[in-house]
């Protein structure tokens, strides 16, 4: 009689917070490759540390889409997450200034003095990096700063938002705010767990040019994608 397959242990909850946008949880689960940290928001899986290639590609794709004459560009990242995008941006010298907007105080604390500091510690100490604790949708409406690239990774995609009010970001008004904070020729890059032809069309209707969707294959599961568009010069 064969032995029953072993059952993976339940993820360990490291921290659980109730904030203005609902519940946010940091968990750790053990895998054959070692511990993996997960962020859960309002019961919705956001991301984990198992495979960060699509978050890194989000940054690289935005940089590659910039005009070649753009020297030492500035970068705005929407969503700190597990820190892969920030850490990757700070690894190189190509970005002159890196600003991350994160609305969850707990996530920022997990990076500053918690388990996620192993990923982002060096980036947080980089003088080019700034973390803003504020809501991205509101920040895009009021900031006077302008950037060469805007990389968004605050939801599972335009069609699968963590909270209902995040949907505004992908609306015509939200895309107008995205375009407003970009310099002429600036790039908007949006991470998504699945492609969205409707969002591609919304980007075109908002005036972005060169709109395309890049697929990023992962070690497991279906590919992630990055939606890209350029604000006309």
C-alpha positions in Angstrom: 0.0 0.0 0.0 1.6 3.3 -1.0 2.2 6.0 1.6 -0.1 9.0 1.4 1.5 12.1 -0.1 2.8 14.6 2.4 0.6 17.6 3.0 2.4 20.9 2.8 2.2 22.8 6.1 -0.2 25.7 6.4 1.4 29.1 5.8 2.5 30.9 8.9 0.9 34.3 9.5 3.7 36.7 10.4 1.6 39.9 10.7 -2.0 40.9 10.2 -3.1 44.5 10.1 -6.5 46.2 9.7 -6.1 49.5 7.9 -8.1 52.1 6.0 -8.2 49.9 2.9 -9.0 46.6 4.7 -6.9 43.7 6.0 -3.4 43.1 4.9 -1.5 40.0 5.8 2.1 38.8 5.6 2.6 35.0 5.5 5.5 32.6 5.1 5.2 29.2 3.6 7.8 26.5 3.3 8.7 25.1 -0.1 11.3 22.7 -1.5 13.3 25.8 -2.5 13.0 27.4 0.9 10.7 29.9 2.6 8.4 32.1 0.5 6.7 35.2 1.8 3.2 36.2 0.6 1.2 39.4 0.8 -2.6 38.9 1.1 -4.9 42.0 0.9 -8.6 41.6 1.8 -8.3 37.9 1.3 -6.9 38.3 -2.2 -3.5 37.0 -3.0 -1.3 39.8 -4.3 2.2 38.5 -4.7 4.9 36.4 -3.2 8.7 36.0 -3.3 8.8 32.8 -5.3 9.5 34.3 -8.7 10.2 37.9 -9.3 11.0 37.9 -13.0 7.9 39.7 -14.1 8.3 42.5 -11.5 11.9 43.0 -12.7 10.8 42.9 -16.3 8.3 45.6 -15.6 11.2 48.0 -14.8 13.4 46.9 -17.7 10.6 47.0 -20.3 9.8 50.6 -19.2 13.4 51.6 -19.5 13.8 49.9 -22.9 10.8 51.7 -24.3 12.2 55.2 -23.5 13.7 57.2 -26.3 17.5 56.5 -26.6 18.3 60.1 -26.0 16.8 60.1 -22.6 19.7 60.4 -20.1 19.5 59.4 -16.4 15.7 59.1 -16.4 13.4 59.3 -13.3 11.1 56.5 -12.3 7.8 56.4 -10.3 6.7 52.9 -9.1 3.2 52.4 -8.0 3.2 49.7 -5.3 6.1 48.5 -3.1 4.8 44.9 -2.9 7.5 42.4 -2.0 10.1 44.8 -3.3 11.4 43.1 -6.4 10.7 46.1 -8.7 12.4 48.7 -6.4 15.4 46.4 -5.7 15.9 45.7 -9.4 15.6 49.4 -10.3 18.2 50.4 -7.7 20.6 47.6 -8.8 21.7 49.5 -11.9 22.9 53.1 -12.5 20.4 53.9 -15.3 17.8 55.5 -13.0 18.6 59.0 -11.6 15.7 59.1 -9.2 13.3 56.4 -8.0 10.1 57.1 -6.1 7.8 54.4 -4.8 4.2 55.1 -3.7 2.7 52.6 -1.2 -0.5 53.2 0.6 -0.2 50.3 3.2 1.9 51.3 6.2 2.3 47.7 7.1 4.0 46.8 3.8 6.5 49.7 4.2 7.3 48.5 7.8 7.8 44.9 6.6 10.5 46.3 4.3 12.1 48.8 6.7 12.4 46.4 9.7 10.8 43.1 8.8 11.2 40.0 6.8 11.1 41.7 3.4 14.1 43.9 4.3 16.3 41.1 2.8 14.9 42.0 -0.6 14.8 45.8 -0.4 17.3 46.8 2.2 20.0 47.9 -0.1 17.5 49.8 -2.3 15.9 51.6 0.6 19.4 52.8 1.6 20.1 54.1 -1.9 20.1 57.9 -1.9 18.2 57.8 -5.2 15.2 56.0 -3.6 12.2 57.6 -1.9 9.2 55.8 -0.4 6.0 57.8 -0.1 3.2 56.5 2.2 0.1 57.7 0.3 -2.6 56.5 -2.0 -1.4 56.3 -5.6 -4.6 57.4 -7.3 -4.7 60.6 -5.2 -1.0 61.2 -5.6 -1.2 61.0 -9.4 -3.9 63.7 -9.3 -2.0 66.2 -7.1 1.7 65.8 -7.5 3.7 68.4 -9.4 6.6 66.0 -10.1 7.1 64.6 -13.6 8.8 61.3 -14.5 10.2 59.6 -17.4 8.6 56.2 -16.5 5.6 55.2 -14.4 5.5 51.5 -13.5 2.2 50.3 -11.9 1.9 47.1 -9.8 -0.8 47.7 -7.3 -3.4 45.1 -8.4 -3.5 41.7 -10.1 -4.2 43.7 -13.3 -6.6 46.3 -14.8 -9.5 43.7 -14.7 -8.7 42.4 -11.2 -8.3 45.1 -8.6 -7.6 44.6 -4.9 -10.1 47.3 -3.9 -12.9 48.7 -5.9 -11.6 52.3 -5.8 -8.4 51.1 -7.5 -10.5 50.6 -10.7 -10.4 54.4 -11.2 -6.7 54.1 -12.0 -7.5 52.2 -15.2 -10.4 54.5 -16.3 -10.0 57.4 -18.7 -9.6 59.8 -15.8 -7.0 57.6 -14.2 -5.0 57.2 -17.4 -5.2 61.0 -17.9 -3.6 61.3 -14.4 -0.9 58.8 -15.5 -0.2 60.8 -18.6 -0.1 64.0 -16.6 2.8 62.9 -14.4 4.8 61.6 -17.4 7.2 63.8 -19.3 6.7 64.0 -23.1 8.0 60.6 -24.4 7.5 59.1 -21.0 6.5 55.4 -20.7 3.6 53.9 -18.8 4.1 50.2 -17.9 1.4 48.2 -16.1 1.9 44.8 -14.6 -1.0 42.3 -14.9 -1.6 38.6 -14.2 -3.4 38.3 -17.5 -3.6 40.3 -20.8 -6.5 42.8 -21.2 -7.4 43.9 -24.7 -9.9 46.3 -23.2 -7.1 48.0 -21.3 -5.0 48.2 -24.4 -7.8 50.0 -26.1 -8.3 52.3 -23.1 -4.6 53.3 -23.3 -4.9 54.1 -27.0 -8.0 56.2 -26.3 -6.1 58.1 -23.6 -3.6 59.1 -26.2 -0.8 56.7 -25.5 1.1 55.5 -28.6 3.0 52.3 -29.3 0.7 50.4 -27.1 1.6 46.7 -26.8 1.5 43.8 -24.3 4.6 41.8 -23.4 4.3 38.3 -22.1 6.7 37.1 -19.3 6.9 33.4 -18.9 7.3 32.1 -15.3 8.7 29.0 -13.8 5.2 27.8 -13.0 1.7 28.8 -14.0 0.4 31.0 -16.7 2.6 33.9 -17.9 2.3 37.4 -16.5 2.2 40.4 -18.8 3.2 44.0 -19.0 1.1 46.6 -20.8 3.2 49.4 -22.3 2.4 52.8 -23.9 4.2 56.0 -24.6 3.0 59.6 -23.9 3.5 61.5 -27.2 6.3 64.0 -27.2 
